[in-house]
């Protein structure tokens, strides 16, 4: 009985998230009401509140699902001993594919996560950031231990390099400067350049 109940809860939660993806992408986050979400999901308004107290909680739930998807991709397509290039490429391309499945919602989601408004609860944002870093920082530190990256560099700073390039890619694809089917090739080139820079800087200094 409990299994059936849990499956029903998962199905209902998924229906709410899918309704949010459609309506947020179509009407915008601010202009979408809980009543509209309930109608789109085919459930009552009270049921929505049984899962989420605010719309920002729905965005955070999407973020949690995104992290789970990235984790699955890392587990299935790479391992801890792979070169850092392959691991970070798998990580960020998983994120890219997840948010661009619905371009309208993906654009809104990126805006809300990068430039959160007061309606996005700080605690949720902090937890989302910590979950994000908990997945990528170990990839970076293992690469430093293997000698792929300079050991004295702050892993958080290195993460910033990768994330900045990822944001450039997302912007380029949304602006139609880079075709979506060339995203991985483009990101591989950008990541290769930054990794080489983080590897060779120390050597260059030692020759001076």
C-alpha positions in Angstrom: 0.0 0.0 0.0 2.8 2.4 0.9 4.5 1.7 -2.4 1.4 2.6 -4.3 1.0 5.8 -2.3 4.6 6.8 -2.9 4.3 6.2 -6.6 1.1 8.3 -6.7 2.9 11.1 -4.8 5.8 11.0 -7.3 3.4 11.1 -10.2 1.5 14.1 -8.8 4.7 16.0 -8.1 5.9 15.3 -11.6 2.6 16.5 -13.0 3.0 19.8 -11.1 6.6 20.3 -12.3 5.7 19.6 -15.9 2.8 22.0 -15.6 5.2 24.6 -14.2 7.6 24.0 -17.0 4.9 24.6 -19.6 3.3 27.6 -17.9 6.4 29.4 -16.7 7.9 29.0 -20.1 4.8 30.3 -21.8 3.4 33.0 -19.5 6.4 33.8 -17.3 7.1 33.0 -13.6 5.4 36.1 -12.3 2.2 35.8 -14.4 1.6 32.2 -13.6 -0.7 31.5 -10.6 -1.0 28.4 -8.4 -4.6 28.1 -9.7 -3.3 27.9 -13.2 -0.7 25.4 -12.3 -3.4 23.2 -10.6 -5.6 23.4 -13.6 -2.8 22.6 -16.0 -1.7 19.6 -13.8 -5.3 18.4 -13.6 -5.4 18.6 -9.8 -6.9 20.8 -7.1 -5.2 24.0 -5.8 -5.0 22.5 -2.4 -3.1 19.5 -3.8 -0.4 21.8 -5.2 0.0 23.4 -1.8 0.4 19.9 -0.3 3.6 19.7 -2.2 4.8 23.3 -2.6 4.1 26.3 -0.5 5.3 28.8 -3.0 6.3 29.0 -6.7 9.9 29.4 -5.7 9.8 25.9 -4.1 8.7 24.6 -7.5 11.8 26.1 -9.1 13.9 24.6 -6.4 12.3 21.2 -7.0 13.2 21.5 -10.7 16.8 22.3 -9.6 16.8 19.1 -7.4 15.7 17.1 -10.4 18.4 18.7 -12.5 21.1 17.7 -10.0 19.8 14.1 -10.0 19.9 14.0 -13.8 23.5 15.3 -13.8 24.4 12.7 -11.2 22.9 9.9 -13.3 24.8 11.2 -16.4 28.1 11.3 -14.5 27.6 7.8 -13.2 26.6 6.4 -16.5 29.1 8.2 -18.8 32.2 8.8 -16.8 34.1 7.6 -13.7 36.3 9.3 -11.1 39.5 8.3 -13.0 38.6 9.9 -16.3 40.4 13.1 -17.3 38.9 16.2 -15.9 37.9 17.4 -19.4 35.6 14.4 -19.9 34.1 14.7 -16.5 33.3 18.4 -16.6 32.1 18.1 -20.1 29.7 15.4 -19.1 28.6 17.5 -16.1 27.8 20.7 -17.9 26.4 19.1 -21.1 24.0 17.2 -18.8 22.9 20.5 -17.3 22.7 22.0 -20.8 20.5 19.3 -22.2 18.2 19.4 -19.1 17.5 23.1 -19.3 17.2 23.3 -23.0 14.6 20.6 -23.3 12.1 23.4 -22.9 13.9 26.6 -24.1 11.3 29.0 -22.7 11.4 27.5 -19.3 15.1 27.0 -19.4 15.7 30.7 -20.0 13.5 31.6 -17.1 15.1 29.0 -14.8 18.6 30.4 -15.6 17.5 33.9 -14.9 15.9 33.0 -11.6 18.9 31.0 -10.5 21.6 33.4 -11.5 19.8 36.6 -10.7 17.3 35.5 -8.0 14.5 37.8 -7.0 13.3 38.3 -3.4 10.6 35.7 -4.0 13.2 33.0 -4.3 13.9 31.9 -0.7 17.5 32.4 0.3 17.7 29.1 2.1 16.6 27.2 -1.0 19.2 29.0 -3.2 22.0 28.4 -0.7 21.1 24.7 -0.6 21.0 24.5 -4.4 24.4 26.1 -4.7 25.9 23.7 -2.1 24.4 20.7 -3.9 25.9 22.0 -7.1 29.3 22.5 -5.6 29.2 19.1 -3.8 29.1 17.5 -7.2 31.7 19.4 -9.2 34.3 20.4 -6.5 35.4 16.7 -6.0 36.0 16.4 -9.7 38.3 19.3 -9.6 40.2 18.3 -6.5 40.8 14.8 -7.8 42.2 16.4 -11.0 44.5 18.4 -8.8 45.6 15.3 -7.0 46.4 13.6 -10.3 48.4 16.6 -11.4 46.0 17.6 -14.2 45.5 21.1 -12.6 47.8 23.2 -10.4 47.4 22.1 -6.8 47.7 25.6 -5.3 44.6 26.9 -7.1 41.3 27.3 -5.2 38.9 24.6 -6.6 36.1 27.2 -6.3 37.9 29.6 -8.5 38.5 26.8 -11.1 34.8 26.0 -10.9 34.1 29.6 -11.7 36.2 29.3 -14.9 34.1 26.4 -16.1 30.8 27.9 -15.1 31.5 31.2 -16.8 32.3 29.4 -20.1 29.2 27.3 -19.7 27.1 30.5 -19.3 28.7 31.9 -22.4 27.7 28.7 -24.3 24.1 28.9 -23.1 23.8 32.5 -24.1 25.4 31.8 -27.5 22.9 29.0 -28.2 19.9 31.0 -27.0 21.1 34.0 -29.1 21.4 31.6 -32.1 25.1 32.3 -32.5 25.9 28.7 -31.8 23.7 25.9 -33.2 22.4 23.5 -30.4 24.0 20.5 -32.2 27.4 22.2 -31.9 27.1 22.9 -28.2 29.2 20.0 -27.1 32.0 20.6 -29.6 32.1 24.3 -28.7 32.2 23.6 -24.9 34.9 21.0 -25.4 37.1 23.6 -27.2 36.5 26.2 -24.5 37.1 23.8 -21.6 40.3 22.5 -23.3 41.6 26.0 -23.5 41.0 26.8 -19.9 42.4 23.5 -18.7 45.6 24.1 -20.7 45.9 27.6 -19.3 45.6 26.3 -15.7 48.2 23.6 -16.5 50.8 25.7 -18.3 50.8 29.0 -16.3 53.1 27.6 -13.5 55.5 26.2 -16.1 55.6 29.5 -17.9 56.4 31.3 -14.7 59.2 28.9 -13.8 61.0 29.7 -17.1 61.0 33.4 -16.4 
